[in-house]
């Protein structure tokens, strides 16, 4: 959910959460679960561990290609409009410059991305605890 300022922004359609971004978000979550389940599933049956590894790595490949494309697009637009040079020299920004900056900042406040990082962090902690238990305590 975006704050009220984003909802009233004329660039909202450029940075709102679209259907495609939800697909990649879910792909990232599935990959995070799969890759962290490898150790546990490998102890149950090596085939399940391998399947989980392939699902996780494939999902991360797709997810990070998507994230890389977004980063490249942002970088291209910043260079195309000379935003950094204008900010450093304190030159006056055009309406298009403000729109680009607003769009980039709006997209950086994505709740999905914050949830994704928190989810990956929590899953990693749980996976480490399970792996430690299975490998050293059990």
N, C-alpha and C positions, 0 to 999 in steps of 0.2 A: 504494500500500500504506500502510495506517495503522499508527501505532505501537501497541504493546501496550495502552497506556492507552485509546486510542480503541476498540480491539476489545472491551474490557471495559466500555465506557461504555454505560449504559442508553439513551442517546440516539443510539447508533451508527446506527440505521436512518434517522434524520433527516439525517445528514450523510455517509453513505457514498456512494460513487460509484454512482449508479443508471444504468440503461440510457439514460434520457433525457439525462443529463449527458454520457454518452459520445457520443451523437449530436451534441450541440451542440459538444463538443470537436472531433470530426472535422470538423464543418462549419466551425469556426474555422480549423482547420489547412488545409483545402482552400481557404478564402477567402484565407488568408495566402499560400499558394503561387500562387493564380491572380492576385492583385493584384500580386504581385511579378514575375510572368512577363509582364505586359502589354508592357513595353518590348521585351523580347526577341522575343516573339511578333509584335508589331506590325512589327518589322523583317523577319520571315519572310513575313508576310501580314497585312494590316490586319484582315481578318475574324477571324483567330485572336486578334489583340490585343483586338478588341472583345468577342469571346466571353469571353476571360479576364477582361476588366474587368467584364463583367456578372456572371459567376460570382463574382468576388471581392467586388464591392460587395454583391450579393444575399446572399452568405454572411455577410458582416460585418453586414448589416442584421439577419438572423435571429439570429446569434450575440449581438450586442449588445442586442437586445430581450430575449433570454433572460437575459443578465447583468444588465440593468437591472431585470427583474422580481425576480430574486434579491435585488438590493440594496434595492429597495423593500420586499420582504417582511421583510428583516432590520431595516430602519429602522422599519417599522411595529411589529414585535415589541418592539424596544428602547423605542420610545415608549409602547406599550401597557402594558408592565410598569414603566415609569419607571426603567429600569436606570441611565441616566446620573445622574438625580437621587439615586437611592439610593447610587450609588458616590461622588458628590461629597459628600453629607452623611454618608457612612459609616453609613447605616442598615443594619440587618440584612437580608440577602437571604433570600428564601424558597427552598425546594427547586426551585420552578418557575423562579425567577430564575437559580439556579445552572445548571439544565438548559439554559435559553436561552443563557446565556453560554458554557457548554461546547459547545453545538451550533454556535454562531457561530464560536468559536475552532477547533473541529474542522474546520469547512468551510473556514476560511481557510488551513488547512495542506495543502490539496489539492495533490498532486504533479502532477495534470493541468494545473492552472493555472500552476504553475511551469514545466512543460515547454512549455506553450503560449507563455508570454512569452519563454522562451529561444529557442524555434523561430522566433517572429516576429522577434526581434532578429537571429538568425543569417541568416534569409532576407533581412531588410532589408539587412544588410551585403553579402551576396552580390549582391543586386539592384543596389545602388549601384555595386559594382565592375563588374558586367556593363554597366550603363547607361553608366558613365564610359568603359569600354573601347569600347563600340559608338558612342557619341556623339563621343568626342574622340580616340581613339587609332587606331581602325580606319579 
